[in-house]
Amino acid sequence: YILLNKATRGLTYLLQRNYFEQNIILTSLFILDLFYIVLNIMDNNNNNSSSNHELIISELNTTIDLTDEQIQFYKDNGYIHLKNIFSKELLDYYGKEITEKVIELNTLKKPMEERDTYEKAFLQVINLWKHSTIVEEFIFGKKLAKLATDLLEIDGVRSYHDQALYKEPSGGSTPWHVDQYYWPLSSDKTVTAWVPLQRTDIDLGPLGFSPTSHKHEFARDIQISDESEKQITDYIGNNGLGIVCDPFDLGDVSFHSGWTAHFAKPNQGNEPRRIMTIIFMDENMRLIEPEHDNHVLDRDAFAPGINVGDIINSPVNPVLYSSSLSS
């Protein structure tokens, strides 16, 4: 702006004294006016972008209170599907960055026909927040962390880890399983937030749950596989447990307990099913002695440097919400 202002004043001075052809100077002034217009448009866009980002940050960190009925529903059923948690603008903003990072960091390149059941289920990229300040902003948002804290009826939560789960078109179903089989954690105070980045109709493969299954101690010693699919399907059928699998509108978020049996349908649509998840755990969660190889893998990846019996407070397990810090 300073340079344009000086140039304009100089050309005006030359025009007043007839030092150059009038047409040349007038044309130059016209070009400078165009530069002013372009700069003003760019400034307005930057201001609007900054203002929009501030609104997104405010939404991300504005906490909401659950009703007693919602908390009781989660306790009874081991999951809850909440409506209208995020706006389209927020999900578009963070979803763009999450998708770019999934494309960049994904290592599963095999054709679908060469993959096993687990590989067909989704592309999985873990702890995206370590690779992007924009994703970090999303993971550290207070809204989801406060909801997780209230559902678990505790004082605060840490991140165990996040993961993007992208189910490609023609991607297979996600077998029935329970998450906490993998986690060497001292209590069941864990919950996963499942955040669709697009409307997720049945044909895209939404998440489904078996209500009350977190109260049944079955399939807790088996990893996600064809066998977990068989064992849990049989148990649900033989014990009269139900199955719930509903579409997700854009802005909906579900939460499920670490011991809740869940699955996802195949993607029969024409676009990827794009999901971001965050696994929350009690801020005072402690590490237990690993009981199998998957515990060892998780300990090394998601509780580095933590000794058995200690609170899992490594640099990759930040506190995301704590009532003691928010009061």
TIKEDO-466548 format. One line per field, with one value per residue (C-alpha): residue number from 0; chain; x negated, z, y negated. Coordinates in Angstrom, 3 decimals. Example, Ala and Ser with C-alpha at 12.3 -4.5 7.8 and 13.67 -1.06 7.14 Angstrom:
# TIKEDO-466548
n: (0_1)
chain: (A_A)
east: (-12.300_-13.670)
up: (7.800_7.140)
north: (4.500_1.060)
# end
This chain:
# TIKEDO-466548
n: (0_1_2_3_4_5_6_7_8_9_10_11_12_13_14_15_16_17_18_19_20_21_22_23_24_25_26_27_28_29_30_31_32_33_34_35_36_37_38_39_40_41_42_43_44_45_46_47_48_49_50_51_52_53_54_55_56_57_58_59_60_61_62_63_64_65_66_67_68_69_70_71_72_73_74_75_76_77_78_79_80_81_82_83_84_85_86_87_88_89_90_91_92_93_94_95_96_97_98_99_100_101_102_103_104_105_106_107_108_109_110_111_112_113_114_115_116_117_118_119_120_121_122_123_124_125_126_127_128_129_130_131_132_133_134_135_136_137_138_139_140_141_142_143_144_145_146_147_148_149_150_151_152_153_154_155_156_157_158_159_160_161_162_163_164_165_166_167_168_169_170_171_172_173_174_175_176_177_178_179_180_181_182_183_184_185_186_187_188_189_190_191_192_193_194_195_196_197_198_199_200_201_202_203_204_205_206_207_208_209_210_211_212_213_214_215_216_217_218_219_220_221_222_223_224_225_226_227_228_229_230_231_232_233_234_235_236_237_238_239_240_241_242_243_244_245_246_247_248_249_250_251_252_253_254_255_256_257_258_259_260_261_262_263_264_265_266_267_268_269_270_271_272_273_274_275_276_277_278_279_280_281_282_283_284_285_286_287_288_289_290_291_292_293_294_295_296_297_298_299_300_301_302_303_304_305_306_307_308_309_310_311_312_313_314_315_316_317_318_319_320_321_322_323_324_325_326)
chain: (A_A_A_A_A_A_A_A_A_A_A_A_A_A_A_A_A_A_A_A_A_A_A_A_A_A_A_A_A_A_A_A_A_A_A_A_A_A_A_A_A_A_A_A_A_A_A_A_A_A_A_A_A_A_A_A_A_A_A_A_A_A_A_A_A_A_A_A_A_A_A_A_A_A_A_A_A_A_A_A_A_A_A_A_A_A_A_A_A_A_A_A_A_A_A_A_A_A_A_A_A_A_A_A_A_A_A_A_A_A_A_A_A_A_A_A_A_A_A_A_A_A_A_A_A_A_A_A_A_A_A_A_A_A_A_A_A_A_A_A_A_A_A_A_A_A_A_A_A_A_A_A_A_A_A_A_A_A_A_A_A_A_A_A_A_A_A_A_A_A_A_A_A_A_A_A_A_A_A_A_A_A_A_A_A_A_A_A_A_A_A_A_A_A_A_A_A_A_A_A_A_A_A_A_A_A_A_A_A_A_A_A_A_A_A_A_A_A_A_A_A_A_A_A_A_A_A_A_A_A_A_A_A_A_A_A_A_A_A_A_A_A_A_A_A_A_A_A_A_A_A_A_A_A_A_A_A_A_A_A_A_A_A_A_A_A_A_A_A_A_A_A_A_A_A_A_A_A_A_A_A_A_A_A_A_A_A_A_A_A_A_A_A_A_A_A_A_A_A_A_A_A_A_A_A_A_A_A_A_A_A_A_A_A_A_A_A_A_A_A_A_A_A_A_A_A_A)
east: (0.000_-2.832_-4.559_-1.302_-0.564_-3.990_-3.680_-0.247_-1.446_-4.465_-2.370_0.121_-2.753_-4.044_-0.544_-0.058_-3.337_-2.887_-6.269_-5.002_-2.232_1.060_2.410_-0.579_-0.227_3.563_3.122_0.537_2.895_5.662_3.384_2.499_6.205_6.645_3.835_5.602_8.821_7.038_5.253_8.519_10.196_7.280_7.445_11.180_10.718_7.986_10.140_13.121_10.943_9.553_13.040_14.375_11.491_12.209_15.832_14.725_12.330_15.083_17.467_14.809_14.189_17.705_18.795_22.337_24.081_25.678_28.974_29.230_31.234_28.441_25.813_28.035_28.658_24.908_24.407_27.177_26.345_22.611_23.028_24.861_25.545_25.668_27.172_25.936_22.636_20.639_21.447_20.779_18.265_16.215_16.235_15.333_12.413_10.863_12.012_9.978_6.770_7.539_8.133_4.897_2.973_4.611_3.564_0.040_-0.507_1.457_-0.796_1.812_1.425_2.526_5.463_8.689_8.739_5.334_6.250_7.379_10.630_9.133_7.351_10.548_12.420_10.647_7.498_6.226_3.885_3.083_2.200_2.656_2.346_-1.405_-1.647_0.573_1.210_4.693_5.577_4.003_6.411_9.321_8.081_7.508_11.015_12.867_16.350_15.744_13.439_16.045_18.735_16.430_15.720_19.415_20.324_17.624_18.647_15.065_13.096_11.133_9.797_6.559_6.054_5.145_4.788_6.695_7.179_8.702_10.728_11.418_13.533_12.985_15.736_16.192_14.461_15.631_17.529_15.682_15.978_17.661_15.084_14.388_11.685_10.374_8.971_5.992_5.502_3.311_5.401_6.357_10.095_13.017_13.147_12.586_14.768_14.301_15.767_16.684_16.953_18.189_16.783_19.712_23.314_23.058_26.032_26.334_24.704_21.486_21.008_21.955_21.022_23.390_23.597_24.989_26.708_25.765_22.975_20.422_22.016_21.392_17.896_17.520_15.028_12.677_9.712_9.800_8.598_10.705_10.936_13.246_13.232_14.339_17.123_18.296_18.011_19.814_22.513_23.218_23.266_25.635_27.997_27.879_28.379_31.040_28.912_30.020_28.224_28.519_27.097_28.417_27.304_25.375_26.299_23.428_22.684_23.660_21.144_21.350_19.526_19.010_17.400_14.165_16.039_19.066_19.326_19.571_19.139_19.558_21.305_19.422_19.121_21.442_21.355_19.230_17.188_14.925_16.545_14.370_14.266_12.118_12.023_10.576_10.101_10.474_9.408_9.594_6.919_5.760_5.634_2.722_0.750_1.198_-1.186_-0.664_1.240_0.627_-1.316_1.245_0.995_-2.758_-2.360_0.125_-2.016_-5.024_-3.052_-0.599_-2.182_-5.888_-8.166_-5.400_-6.023_-3.413_-1.222_-1.948_0.485_0.264_-0.915_-3.437_-3.829_-1.465_1.281_2.168_5.017_7.781_10.260_10.143_12.702_9.844_8.391_11.725_13.174)
up: (0.000_0.832_-2.514_-4.440_-2.638_-3.473_-7.123_-7.409_-5.924_-8.279_-11.380_-10.323_-9.925_-13.429_-14.880_-13.361_-14.935_-18.332_-18.144_-20.099_-22.490_-20.652_-21.975_-20.639_-17.156_-17.074_-18.116_-15.378_-12.799_-13.988_-13.516_-10.015_-9.229_-10.272_-7.916_-5.101_-5.833_-5.862_-2.595_-0.966_-2.086_-0.706_2.581_2.857_2.131_4.740_7.274_6.490_6.698_10.041_11.302_10.115_11.805_15.053_14.850_14.182_17.136_19.338_18.276_18.792_22.355_23.429_25.808_26.045_28.905_28.564_30.213_33.018_30.626_28.032_30.582_31.891_28.352_27.799_31.120_30.298_26.644_26.305_23.465_22.512_19.178_19.595_17.027_15.775_17.643_14.879_11.991_8.346_8.253_11.088_9.643_6.164_7.574_9.627_7.258_4.394_6.451_7.878_4.395_3.068_5.951_5.429_1.773_2.756_5.628_4.571_3.964_2.776_-1.001_-1.877_-4.259_-2.436_-3.759_-2.183_1.312_4.311_6.161_8.446_5.608_3.528_6.383_6.269_5.844_9.346_10.184_13.864_15.870_13.060_15.604_15.706_11.981_11.652_13.806_12.268_13.289_16.694_17.063_16.437_18.817_21.591_21.235_24.540_23.261_22.610_25.627_27.979_26.565_27.113_30.674_31.471_29.900_31.960_35.071_35.927_36.448_33.196_30.197_28.343_24.772_24.446_20.736_17.713_14.398_11.019_9.604_5.881_4.330_0.582_-1.968_-2.085_1.315_3.386_6.641_9.890_11.910_15.301_18.009_21.289_21.395_24.914_24.180_22.788_25.630_28.715_30.913_34.575_34.288_31.894_31.991_28.245_25.441_21.715_19.861_16.281_14.091_10.483_8.136_5.733_5.970_6.442_5.126_5.458_2.076_3.229_6.213_9.479_12.890_14.613_18.242_20.393_23.273_26.787_25.386_27.558_30.550_29.071_29.410_26.056_23.179_25.405_24.557_20.767_18.287_15.437_12.839_11.123_14.405_16.462_13.925_14.393_18.194_18.782_16.182_17.815_21.322_20.327_18.672_21.477_24.264_22.769_22.493_19.981_17.146_16.331_13.114_12.019_9.458_10.693_9.584_9.074_12.531_14.437_16.748_18.561_21.699_22.685_25.629_25.256_25.981_23.755_20.861_17.581_13.831_10.617_7.398_4.073_1.888_-1.057_-2.069_-4.553_-2.113_0.836_4.261_6.116_9.911_12.585_16.014_19.379_22.170_25.553_28.862_32.494_33.169_36.056_34.009_34.915_32.876_33.664_32.989_29.350_29.086_25.399_22.388_21.369_24.844_24.362_20.976_22.377_25.440_23.288_20.860_23.150_26.611_25.818_28.823_31.335_34.027_35.087_37.797_36.823_35.403_31.613_31.295_28.477_25.928_23.566_26.235_26.903_29.194_26.874_29.531_33.297_35.608_37.877_35.034_33.783_37.071)
north: (0.000_-2.401_-1.769_-2.118_-5.371_-6.794_-5.720_-7.306_-10.591_-10.617_-9.971_-12.638_-15.115_-14.283_-14.595_-18.060_-19.274_-17.618_-15.827_-12.784_-11.943_-12.357_-9.020_-7.096_-8.581_-8.109_-4.475_-3.987_-5.526_-3.215_-0.183_-1.385_-1.707_1.921_2.926_1.060_2.947_6.314_5.548_4.483_7.721_9.733_7.818_8.408_12.114_12.364_10.534_12.750_15.866_14.745_13.962_17.343_19.144_17.349_18.486_22.079_22.017_20.619_23.403_26.065_24.924_23.984_26.731_28.029_29.797_33.195_33.965_36.498_38.675_38.648_39.610_42.394_43.647_43.907_45.738_48.193_48.829_48.196_45.708_42.534_40.829_37.037_34.674_31.282_31.167_29.457_27.125_27.864_25.002_26.485_30.001_28.738_26.755_29.557_32.305_30.849_30.991_34.441_35.843_34.323_35.888_39.283_39.208_38.139_40.582_43.669_46.669_49.201_49.212_52.764_53.256_54.106_57.663_58.363_57.171_59.208_58.502_55.848_54.061_53.975_52.300_48.916_46.896_46.108_43.231_42.690_39.571_37.103_34.286_34.898_34.128_31.042_27.999_27.748_31.310_30.654_27.734_30.104_32.808_30.277_28.827_28.589_29.477_33.187_33.563_32.090_34.396_37.385_36.254_35.958_39.313_41.039_39.078_38.173_34.955_34.878_36.766_37.315_38.419_42.084_41.534_40.272_42.028_41.306_44.209_43.831_46.577_46.517_47.196_50.992_51.186_54.113_54.221_53.592_56.823_56.836_56.149_54.349_51.686_52.066_55.513_53.600_51.126_51.854_49.571_49.834_49.088_48.963_45.148_44.850_43.552_43.063_40.075_41.054_37.936_38.283_35.649_36.061_37.194_40.947_42.852_46.605_47.203_45.445_47.752_46.029_47.374_49.781_50.926_53.696_51.858_53.042_55.247_53.389_55.129_58.594_59.997_61.728_61.468_59.487_61.680_61.524_58.927_57.581_60.348_62.796_64.736_61.712_61.202_64.794_64.895_61.598_62.258_65.624_64.153_61.344_63.808_66.369_63.827_61.614_58.480_55.900_54.138_50.434_48.984_45.594_43.016_39.969_36.473_34.071_32.667_35.814_37.484_40.811_41.939_45.559_47.313_49.246_52.501_51.864_54.303_52.418_52.848_50.870_51.749_51.883_48.806_49.345_45.693_43.788_41.715_42.521_42.657_40.140_40.477_38.850_40.466_39.530_42.063_40.363_41.883_40.791_38.165_40.402_43.622_45.907_48.390_52.092_54.935_55.983_59.253_60.014_58.780_56.163_54.636_54.395_52.694_50.191_49.482_48.696_46.524_44.733_44.729_44.285_44.131_44.890_47.502_50.037_48.515_44.915_42.377_42.323_38.740_39.003_36.174_38.025_38.196_34.562_33.592_32.356_31.307_31.101_29.559_28.474_26.394_25.070_23.850)
# end
